Amino acid sequence: MQRDRRNARLSLASLDFLGSDVELRAQAQQAYLQTDSRQTPGTHTGKDSTGSVTVLIDAHRDVEDVSIAHDWRRQLGVGGLADALFQAYTAALHTALEATALQELQTDQDAPPPATPASGAAQDQEVDEHLWLRRTWRTLHEIDADLQRLTQEPNVEAEQAISSPYGSLALRLRGGSIVAITQDVGRIARMDAGQVQFEARSLFRTYTLARSRNRS
């Protein structure tokens, strides 16, 4: 699963290196089909680099589930859990952003061209191609901006925090977005995979409820 996600990112990222409109459309189509075939529609999965932590988010980018591998201690060490959880969460967000962008590109590509007089058809088609290319570049730049925002260093003065039920994990928020996940190493050290999983799920559930209230 992680390998497929990385391939999709490379496919999308490589779009802005293509100079031909035909090649660009073909690459967008291929990346769209790859993304669509490996995920349940509306859900997006991210893992940390070791595969010990898996985060599943929905179409609203809310966390639906968190899974912690039984051997997470051997893979991550007690002190590496929070970073792995944040890595899995941002990986799922990256996948969601790319899927949205590819869907927009596919919609633009599938849209029928407007009816035009035969005398100006070639010129109008050229204009339509340029418009599609400009929308494509804009979409790619918007993805880059979103991903950069996710990885920026947080502004401590503007931060808020949400803690898990037993205080082992905490979300650091800025502007309503998760910018980091921290942990109490001593408490994490006394927990097994199931307890850590419960803490992580509860933490994101609290965050989702807070987001839902803000959206309503």
MODELLER restraints for C-alpha pairs under 7 A, 6 or more apart:
rsr = mdl.restraints
at = mdl.atoms
rsr.add(forms.Gaussian(group=physical.xy_distance, feature=features.Distance(at['CA:2:A'], at['CA:47:A']), mean=6.42, stdev=0.5))
rsr.add(forms.Gaussian(group=physical.xy_distance, feature=features.Distance(at['CA:8:A'], at['CA:31:A']), mean=6.09, stdev=0.5))
rsr.add(forms.Gaussian(group=physical.xy_distance, feature=features.Distance(at['CA:8:A'], at['CA:34:A']), mean=6.92, stdev=0.5))
rsr.add(forms.Gaussian(group=physical.xy_distance, feature=features.Distance(at['CA:8:A'], at['CA:35:A']), mean=6.53, stdev=0.5))
rsr.add(forms.Gaussian(group=physical.xy_distance, feature=features.Distance(at['CA:11:A'], at['CA:31:A']), mean=5.73, stdev=0.5))
rsr.add(forms.Gaussian(group=physical.xy_distance, feature=features.Distance(at['CA:12:A'], at['CA:31:A']), mean=6.44, stdev=0.5))
rsr.add(forms.Gaussian(group=physical.xy_distance, feature=features.Distance(at['CA:15:A'], at['CA:24:A']), mean=6.10, stdev=0.5))
rsr.add(forms.Gaussian(group=physical.xy_distance, feature=features.Distance(at['CA:15:A'], at['CA:27:A']), mean=6.76, stdev=0.5))
rsr.add(forms.Gaussian(group=physical.xy_distance, feature=features.Distance(at['CA:18:A'], at['CA:24:A']), mean=5.99, stdev=0.5))
rsr.add(forms.Gaussian(group=physical.xy_distance, feature=features.Distance(at['CA:28:A'], at['CA:102:A']), mean=6.71, stdev=0.5))
rsr.add(forms.Gaussian(group=physical.xy_distance, feature=features.Distance(at['CA:29:A'], at['CA:106:A']), mean=6.76, stdev=0.5))
rsr.add(forms.Gaussian(group=physical.xy_distance, feature=features.Distance(at['CA:32:A'], at['CA:102:A']), mean=5.54, stdev=0.5))
rsr.add(forms.Gaussian(group=physical.xy_distance, feature=features.Distance(at['CA:32:A'], at['CA:103:A']), mean=6.94, stdev=0.5))
rsr.add(forms.Gaussian(group=physical.xy_distance, feature=features.Distance(at['CA:35:A'], at['CA:99:A']), mean=6.64, stdev=0.5))
rsr.add(forms.Gaussian(group=physical.xy_distance, feature=features.Distance(at['CA:42:A'], at['CA:58:A']), mean=5.66, stdev=0.5))
rsr.add(forms.Gaussian(group=physical.xy_distance, feature=features.Distance(at['CA:42:A'], at['CA:59:A']), mean=4.60, stdev=0.5))
rsr.add(forms.Gaussian(group=physical.xy_distance, feature=features.Distance(at['CA:43:A'], at['CA:56:A']), mean=6.80, stdev=0.5))
rsr.add(forms.Gaussian(group=physical.xy_distance, feature=features.Distance(at['CA:43:A'], at['CA:57:A']), mean=5.67, stdev=0.5))
rsr.add(forms.Gaussian(group=physical.xy_distance, feature=features.Distance(at['CA:43:A'], at['CA:58:A']), mean=4.49, stdev=0.5))
rsr.add(forms.Gaussian(group=physical.xy_distance, feature=features.Distance(at['CA:43:A'], at['CA:59:A']), mean=5.95, stdev=0.5))
rsr.add(forms.Gaussian(group=physical.xy_distance, feature=features.Distance(at['CA:44:A'], at['CA:56:A']), mean=5.69, stdev=0.5))
rsr.add(forms.Gaussian(group=physical.xy_distance, feature=features.Distance(at['CA:44:A'], at['CA:57:A']), mean=5.32, stdev=0.5))
rsr.add(forms.Gaussian(group=physical.xy_distance, feature=features.Distance(at['CA:44:A'], at['CA:58:A']), mean=6.40, stdev=0.5))
rsr.add(forms.Gaussian(group=physical.xy_distance, feature=features.Distance(at['CA:44:A'], at['CA:92:A']), mean=5.57, stdev=0.5))
rsr.add(forms.Gaussian(group=physical.xy_distance, feature=features.Distance(at['CA:44:A'], at['CA:95:A']), mean=6.22, stdev=0.5))
rsr.add(forms.Gaussian(group=physical.xy_distance, feature=features.Distance(at['CA:44:A'], at['CA:96:A']), mean=5.84, stdev=0.5))
rsr.add(forms.Gaussian(group=physical.xy_distance, feature=features.Distance(at['CA:45:A'], at['CA:54:A']), mean=6.94, stdev=0.5))
rsr.add(forms.Gaussian(group=physical.xy_distance, feature=features.Distance(at['CA:45:A'], at['CA:55:A']), mean=5.71, stdev=0.5))
rsr.add(forms.Gaussian(group=physical.xy_distance, feature=features.Distance(at['CA:45:A'], at['CA:56:A']), mean=4.54, stdev=0.5))
rsr.add(forms.Gaussian(group=physical.xy_distance, feature=features.Distance(at['CA:45:A'], at['CA:57:A']), mean=6.48, stdev=0.5))
rsr.add(forms.Gaussian(group=physical.xy_distance, feature=features.Distance(at['CA:45:A'], at['CA:92:A']), mean=4.84, stdev=0.5))
rsr.add(forms.Gaussian(group=physical.xy_distance, feature=features.Distance(at['CA:46:A'], at['CA:54:A']), mean=5.74, stdev=0.5))
rsr.add(forms.Gaussian(group=physical.xy_distance, feature=features.Distance(at['CA:46:A'], at['CA:55:A']), mean=5.30, stdev=0.5))
rsr.add(forms.Gaussian(group=physical.xy_distance, feature=features.Distance(at['CA:46:A'], at['CA:56:A']), mean=6.57, stdev=0.5))
rsr.add(forms.Gaussian(group=physical.xy_distance, feature=features.Distance(at['CA:46:A'], at['CA:88:A']), mean=4.71, stdev=0.5))
rsr.add(forms.Gaussian(group=physical.xy_distance, feature=features.Distance(at['CA:46:A'], at['CA:89:A']), mean=6.08, stdev=0.5))
rsr.add(forms.Gaussian(group=physical.xy_distance, feature=features.Distance(at['CA:46:A'], at['CA:91:A']), mean=4.57, stdev=0.5))
rsr.add(forms.Gaussian(group=physical.xy_distance, feature=features.Distance(at['CA:46:A'], at['CA:92:A']), mean=3.89, stdev=0.5))
rsr.add(forms.Gaussian(group=physical.xy_distance, feature=features.Distance(at['CA:47:A'], at['CA:53:A']), mean=5.61, stdev=0.5))
rsr.add(forms.Gaussian(group=physical.xy_distance, feature=features.Distance(at['CA:47:A'], at['CA:54:A']), mean=4.56, stdev=0.5))
rsr.add(forms.Gaussian(group=physical.xy_distance, feature=features.Distance(at['CA:47:A'], at['CA:55:A']), mean=6.43, stdev=0.5))
rsr.add(forms.Gaussian(group=physical.xy_distance, feature=features.Distance(at['CA:47:A'], at['CA:88:A']), mean=4.15, stdev=0.5))
rsr.add(forms.Gaussian(group=physical.xy_distance, feature=features.Distance(at['CA:47:A'], at['CA:91:A']), mean=6.46, stdev=0.5))
rsr.add(forms.Gaussian(group=physical.xy_distance, feature=features.Distance(at['CA:48:A'], at['CA:54:A']), mean=7.00, stdev=0.5))
rsr.add(forms.Gaussian(group=physical.xy_distance, feature=features.Distance(at['CA:48:A'], at['CA:84:A']), mean=5.24, stdev=0.5))
rsr.add(forms.Gaussian(group=physical.xy_distance, feature=features.Distance(at['CA:48:A'], at['CA:85:A']), mean=6.95, stdev=0.5))
rsr.add(forms.Gaussian(group=physical.xy_distance, feature=features.Distance(at['CA:48:A'], at['CA:87:A']), mean=5.24, stdev=0.5))
rsr.add(forms.Gaussian(group=physical.xy_distance, feature=features.Distance(at['CA:48:A'], at['CA:88:A']), mean=4.55, stdev=0.5))
rsr.add(forms.Gaussian(group=physical.xy_distance, feature=features.Distance(at['CA:50:A'], at['CA:75:A']), mean=6.64, stdev=0.5))
rsr.add(forms.Gaussian(group=physical.xy_distance, feature=features.Distance(at['CA:52:A'], at['CA:68:A']), mean=5.88, stdev=0.5))
rsr.add(forms.Gaussian(group=physical.xy_distance, feature=features.Distance(at['CA:52:A'], at['CA:69:A']), mean=4.92, stdev=0.5))
rsr.add(forms.Gaussian(group=physical.xy_distance, feature=features.Distance(at['CA:52:A'], at['CA:72:A']), mean=5.45, stdev=0.5))
rsr.add(forms.Gaussian(group=physical.xy_distance, feature=features.Distance(at['CA:52:A'], at['CA:75:A']), mean=6.99, stdev=0.5))
rsr.add(forms.Gaussian(group=physical.xy_distance, feature=features.Distance(at['CA:53:A'], at['CA:67:A']), mean=5.77, stdev=0.5))
rsr.add(forms.Gaussian(group=physical.xy_distance, feature=features.Distance(at['CA:53:A'], at['CA:68:A']), mean=4.86, stdev=0.5))
rsr.add(forms.Gaussian(group=physical.xy_distance, feature=features.Distance(at['CA:53:A'], at['CA:69:A']), mean=6.41, stdev=0.5))
rsr.add(forms.Gaussian(group=physical.xy_distance, feature=features.Distance(at['CA:53:A'], at['CA:84:A']), mean=6.50, stdev=0.5))
rsr.add(forms.Gaussian(group=physical.xy_distance, feature=features.Distance(at['CA:53:A'], at['CA:85:A']), mean=6.06, stdev=0.5))
rsr.add(forms.Gaussian(group=physical.xy_distance, feature=features.Distance(at['CA:53:A'], at['CA:88:A']), mean=6.34, stdev=0.5))
rsr.add(forms.Gaussian(group=physical.xy_distance, feature=features.Distance(at['CA:54:A'], at['CA:66:A']), mean=5.68, stdev=0.5))
rsr.add(forms.Gaussian(group=physical.xy_distance, feature=features.Distance(at['CA:54:A'], at['CA:67:A']), mean=5.06, stdev=0.5))
rsr.add(forms.Gaussian(group=physical.xy_distance, feature=features.Distance(at['CA:54:A'], at['CA:68:A']), mean=6.67, stdev=0.5))
rsr.add(forms.Gaussian(group=physical.xy_distance, feature=features.Distance(at['CA:54:A'], at['CA:88:A']), mean=5.89, stdev=0.5))
rsr.add(forms.Gaussian(group=physical.xy_distance, feature=features.Distance(at['CA:55:A'], at['CA:63:A']), mean=6.94, stdev=0.5))
rsr.add(forms.Gaussian(group=physical.xy_distance, feature=features.Distance(at['CA:55:A'], at['CA:65:A']), mean=5.94, stdev=0.5))
rsr.add(forms.Gaussian(group=physical.xy_distance, feature=features.Distance(at['CA:55:A'], at['CA:66:A']), mean=4.66, stdev=0.5))
rsr.add(forms.Gaussian(group=physical.xy_distance, feature=features.Distance(at['CA:55:A'], at['CA:67:A']), mean=6.59, stdev=0.5))
rsr.add(forms.Gaussian(group=physical.xy_distance, feature=features.Distance(at['CA:55:A'], at['CA:88:A']), mean=5.73, stdev=0.5))
rsr.add(forms.Gaussian(group=physical.xy_distance, feature=features.Distance(at['CA:55:A'], at['CA:89:A']), mean=5.64, stdev=0.5))
rsr.add(forms.Gaussian(group=physical.xy_distance, feature=features.Distance(at['CA:55:A'], at['CA:92:A']), mean=6.63, stdev=0.5))
rsr.add(forms.Gaussian(group=physical.xy_distance, feature=features.Distance(at['CA:56:A'], at['CA:63:A']), mean=5.77, stdev=0.5))
rsr.add(forms.Gaussian(group=physical.xy_distance, feature=features.Distance(at['CA:56:A'], at['CA:64:A']), mean=5.49, stdev=0.5))
rsr.add(forms.Gaussian(group=physical.xy_distance, feature=features.Distance(at['CA:56:A'], at['CA:65:A']), mean=5.18, stdev=0.5))
rsr.add(forms.Gaussian(group=physical.xy_distance, feature=features.Distance(at['CA:56:A'], at['CA:66:A']), mean=6.42, stdev=0.5))
rsr.add(forms.Gaussian(group=physical.xy_distance, feature=features.Distance(at['CA:56:A'], at['CA:92:A']), mean=6.72, stdev=0.5))
rsr.add(forms.Gaussian(group=physical.xy_distance, feature=features.Distance(at['CA:57:A'], at['CA:63:A']), mean=4.21, stdev=0.5))
rsr.add(forms.Gaussian(group=physical.xy_distance, feature=features.Distance(at['CA:57:A'], at['CA:64:A']), mean=5.19, stdev=0.5))
rsr.add(forms.Gaussian(group=physical.xy_distance, feature=features.Distance(at['CA:57:A'], at['CA:92:A']), mean=6.61, stdev=0.5))
rsr.add(forms.Gaussian(group=physical.xy_distance, feature=features.Distance(at['CA:58:A'], at['CA:64:A']), mean=6.34, stdev=0.5))
rsr.add(forms.Gaussian(group=physical.xy_distance, feature=features.Distance(at['CA:61:A'], at['CA:93:A']), mean=6.86, stdev=0.5))
rsr.add(forms.Gaussian(group=physical.xy_distance, feature=features.Distance(at['CA:62:A'], at['CA:208:A']), mean=5.98, stdev=0.5))
rsr.add(forms.Gaussian(group=physical.xy_distance, feature=features.Distance(at['CA:63:A'], at['CA:204:A']), mean=6.23, stdev=0.5))
rsr.add(forms.Gaussian(group=physical.xy_distance, feature=features.Distance(at['CA:65:A'], at['CA:201:A']), mean=6.40, stdev=0.5))
rsr.add(forms.Gaussian(group=physical.xy_distance, feature=features.Distance(at['CA:66:A'], at['CA:197:A']), mean=6.51, stdev=0.5))
rsr.add(forms.Gaussian(group=physical.xy_distance, feature=features.Distance(at['CA:66:A'], at['CA:200:A']), mean=6.73, stdev=0.5))
rsr.add(forms.Gaussian(group=physical.xy_distance, feature=features.Distance(at['CA:66:A'], at['CA:201:A']), mean=5.79, stdev=0.5))
rsr.add(forms.Gaussian(group=physical.xy_distance, feature=features.Distance(at['CA:67:A'], at['CA:197:A']), mean=6.17, stdev=0.5))
rsr.add(forms.Gaussian(group=physical.xy_distance, feature=features.Distance(at['CA:68:A'], at['CA:193:A']), mean=5.94, stdev=0.5))
rsr.add(forms.Gaussian(group=physical.xy_distance, feature=features.Distance(at['CA:68:A'], at['CA:197:A']), mean=5.74, stdev=0.5))
rsr.add(forms.Gaussian(group=physical.xy_distance, feature=features.Distance(at['CA:69:A'], at['CA:193:A']), mean=6.69, stdev=0.5))
rsr.add(forms.Gaussian(group=physical.xy_distance, feature=features.Distance(at['CA:70:A'], at['CA:193:A']), mean=5.51, stdev=0.5))
rsr.add(forms.Gaussian(group=physical.xy_distance, feature=features.Distance(at['CA:78:A'], at['CA:185:A']), mean=6.62, stdev=0.5))
rsr.add(forms.Gaussian(group=physical.xy_distance, feature=features.Distance(at['CA:78:A'], at['CA:188:A']), mean=6.72, stdev=0.5))
rsr.add(forms.Gaussian(group=physical.xy_distance, feature=features.Distance(at['CA:78:A'], at['CA:189:A']), mean=5.97, stdev=0.5))
rsr.add(forms.Gaussian(group=physical.xy_distance, feature=features.Distance(at['CA:79:A'], at['CA:185:A']), mean=5.98, stdev=0.5))
rsr.add(forms.Gaussian(group=physical.xy_distance, feature=features.Distance(at['CA:82:A'], at['CA:181:A']), mean=5.52, stdev=0.5))
rsr.add(forms.Gaussian(group=physical.xy_distance, feature=features.Distance(at['CA:82:A'], at['CA:182:A']), mean=5.46, stdev=0.5))
rsr.add(forms.Gaussian(group=physical.xy_distance, feature=features.Distance(at['CA:82:A'], at['CA:183:A']), mean=5.78, stdev=0.5))
rsr.add(forms.Gaussian(group=physical.xy_distance, feature=features.Distance(at['CA:83:A'], at['CA:181:A']), mean=6.65, stdev=0.5))
rsr.add(forms.Gaussian(group=physical.xy_distance, feature=features.Distance(at['CA:86:A'], at['CA:180:A']), mean=6.48, stdev=0.5))
rsr.add(forms.Gaussian(group=physical.xy_distance, feature=features.Distance(at['CA:86:A'], at['CA:181:A']), mean=5.82, stdev=0.5))
rsr.add(forms.Gaussian(group=physical.xy_distance, feature=features.Distance(at['CA:94:A'], at['CA:147:A']), mean=6.91, stdev=0.5))
rsr.add(forms.Gaussian(group=physical.xy_distance, feature=features.Distance(at['CA:97:A'], at['CA:143:A']), mean=6.64, stdev=0.5))
rsr.add(forms.Gaussian(group=physical.xy_distance, feature=features.Distance(at['CA:101:A'], at['CA:139:A']), mean=6.30, stdev=0.5))
rsr.add(forms.Gaussian(group=physical.xy_distance, feature=features.Distance(at['CA:105:A'], at['CA:136:A']), mean=6.64, stdev=0.5))
rsr.add(forms.Gaussian(group=physical.xy_distance, feature=features.Distance(at['CA:150:A'], at['CA:179:A']), mean=6.48, stdev=0.5))
rsr.add(forms.Gaussian(group=physical.xy_distance, feature=features.Distance(at['CA:154:A'], at['CA:179:A']), mean=6.15, stdev=0.5))
rsr.add(forms.Gaussian(group=physical.xy_distance, feature=features.Distance(at['CA:158:A'], at['CA:174:A']), mean=6.22, stdev=0.5))
rsr.add(forms.Gaussian(group=physical.xy_distance, feature=features.Distance(at['CA:159:A'], at['CA:172:A']), mean=6.45, stdev=0.5))
rsr.add(forms.Gaussian(group=physical.xy_distance, feature=features.Distance(at['CA:159:A'], at['CA:173:A']), mean=5.43, stdev=0.5))
rsr.add(forms.Gaussian(group=physical.xy_distance, feature=features.Distance(at['CA:159:A'], at['CA:174:A']), mean=4.95, stdev=0.5))
rsr.add(forms.Gaussian(group=physical.xy_distance, feature=features.Distance(at['CA:160:A'], at['CA:172:A']), mean=5.84, stdev=0.5))
rsr.add(forms.Gaussian(group=physical.xy_distance, feature=features.Distance(at['CA:160:A'], at['CA:173:A']), mean=4.97, stdev=0.5))
rsr.add(forms.Gaussian(group=physical.xy_distance, feature=features.Distance(at['CA:160:A'], at['CA:174:A']), mean=6.44, stdev=0.5))
rsr.add(forms.Gaussian(group=physical.xy_distance, feature=features.Distance(at['CA:161:A'], at['CA:170:A']), mean=6.49, stdev=0.5))
rsr.add(forms.Gaussian(group=physical.xy_distance, feature=features.Distance(at['CA:161:A'], at['CA:171:A']), mean=5.44, stdev=0.5))
rsr.add(forms.Gaussian(group=physical.xy_distance, feature=features.Distance(at['CA:161:A'], at['CA:172:A']), mean=4.67, stdev=0.5))
rsr.add(forms.Gaussian(group=physical.xy_distance, feature=features.Distance(at['CA:161:A'], at['CA:173:A']), mean=5.82, stdev=0.5))
rsr.add(forms.Gaussian(group=physical.xy_distance, feature=features.Distance(at['CA:162:A'], at['CA:170:A']), mean=5.40, stdev=0.5))
rsr.add(forms.Gaussian(group=physical.xy_distance, feature=features.Distance(at['CA:162:A'], at['CA:171:A']), mean=5.09, stdev=0.5))
rsr.add(forms.Gaussian(group=physical.xy_distance, feature=features.Distance(at['CA:162:A'], at['CA:172:A']), mean=6.80, stdev=0.5))
rsr.add(forms.Gaussian(group=physical.xy_distance, feature=features.Distance(at['CA:163:A'], at['CA:169:A']), mean=5.90, stdev=0.5))
rsr.add(forms.Gaussian(group=physical.xy_distance, feature=features.Distance(at['CA:163:A'], at['CA:170:A']), mean=4.21, stdev=0.5))
rsr.add(forms.Gaussian(group=physical.xy_distance, feature=features.Distance(at['CA:163:A'], at['CA:171:A']), mean=6.44, stdev=0.5))
rsr.add(forms.Gaussian(group=physical.xy_distance, feature=features.Distance(at['CA:163:A'], at['CA:203:A']), mean=6.40, stdev=0.5))
rsr.add(forms.Gaussian(group=physical.xy_distance, feature=features.Distance(at['CA:164:A'], at['CA:170:A']), mean=6.04, stdev=0.5))
rsr.add(forms.Gaussian(group=physical.xy_distance, feature=features.Distance(at['CA:164:A'], at['CA:199:A']), mean=5.53, stdev=0.5))
rsr.add(forms.Gaussian(group=physical.xy_distance, feature=features.Distance(at['CA:164:A'], at['CA:200:A']), mean=6.96, stdev=0.5))
rsr.add(forms.Gaussian(group=physical.xy_distance, feature=features.Distance(at['CA:164:A'], at['CA:202:A']), mean=6.21, stdev=0.5))
rsr.add(forms.Gaussian(group=physical.xy_distance, feature=features.Distance(at['CA:164:A'], at['CA:203:A']), mean=4.61, stdev=0.5))
rsr.add(forms.Gaussian(group=physical.xy_distance, feature=features.Distance(at['CA:165:A'], at['CA:199:A']), mean=6.45, stdev=0.5))
rsr.add(forms.Gaussian(group=physical.xy_distance, feature=features.Distance(at['CA:168:A'], at['CA:183:A']), mean=5.42, stdev=0.5))
rsr.add(forms.Gaussian(group=physical.xy_distance, feature=features.Distance(at['CA:168:A'], at['CA:184:A']), mean=4.87, stdev=0.5))
rsr.add(forms.Gaussian(group=physical.xy_distance, feature=features.Distance(at['CA:168:A'], at['CA:187:A']), mean=5.50, stdev=0.5))
rsr.add(forms.Gaussian(group=physical.xy_distance, feature=features.Distance(at['CA:168:A'], at['CA:188:A']), mean=5.82, stdev=0.5))
rsr.add(forms.Gaussian(group=physical.xy_distance, feature=features.Distance(at['CA:169:A'], at['CA:182:A']), mean=5.77, stdev=0.5))
rsr.add(forms.Gaussian(group=physical.xy_distance, feature=features.Distance(at['CA:169:A'], at['CA:183:A']), mean=4.42, stdev=0.5))
rsr.add(forms.Gaussian(group=physical.xy_distance, feature=features.Distance(at['CA:169:A'], at['CA:184:A']), mean=6.42, stdev=0.5))
rsr.add(forms.Gaussian(group=physical.xy_distance, feature=features.Distance(at['CA:170:A'], at['CA:181:A']), mean=5.69, stdev=0.5))
rsr.add(forms.Gaussian(group=physical.xy_distance, feature=features.Distance(at['CA:170:A'], at['CA:182:A']), mean=5.26, stdev=0.5))
rsr.add(forms.Gaussian(group=physical.xy_distance, feature=features.Distance(at['CA:170:A'], at['CA:183:A']), mean=6.22, stdev=0.5))
rsr.add(forms.Gaussian(group=physical.xy_distance, feature=features.Distance(at['CA:171:A'], at['CA:178:A']), mean=6.38, stdev=0.5))
rsr.add(forms.Gaussian(group=physical.xy_distance, feature=features.Distance(at['CA:171:A'], at['CA:180:A']), mean=6.15, stdev=0.5))
rsr.add(forms.Gaussian(group=physical.xy_distance, feature=features.Distance(at['CA:171:A'], at['CA:181:A']), mean=4.73, stdev=0.5))
rsr.add(forms.Gaussian(group=physical.xy_distance, feature=features.Distance(at['CA:171:A'], at['CA:182:A']), mean=6.57, stdev=0.5))
rsr.add(forms.Gaussian(group=physical.xy_distance, feature=features.Distance(at['CA:172:A'], at['CA:178:A']), mean=5.81, stdev=0.5))
rsr.add(forms.Gaussian(group=physical.xy_distance, feature=features.Distance(at['CA:172:A'], at['CA:179:A']), mean=5.80, stdev=0.5))
rsr.add(forms.Gaussian(group=physical.xy_distance, feature=features.Distance(at['CA:172:A'], at['CA:180:A']), mean=5.15, stdev=0.5))
rsr.add(forms.Gaussian(group=physical.xy_distance, feature=features.Distance(at['CA:172:A'], at['CA:181:A']), mean=5.98, stdev=0.5))
rsr.add(forms.Gaussian(group=physical.xy_distance, feature=features.Distance(at['CA:173:A'], at['CA:179:A']), mean=5.68, stdev=0.5))
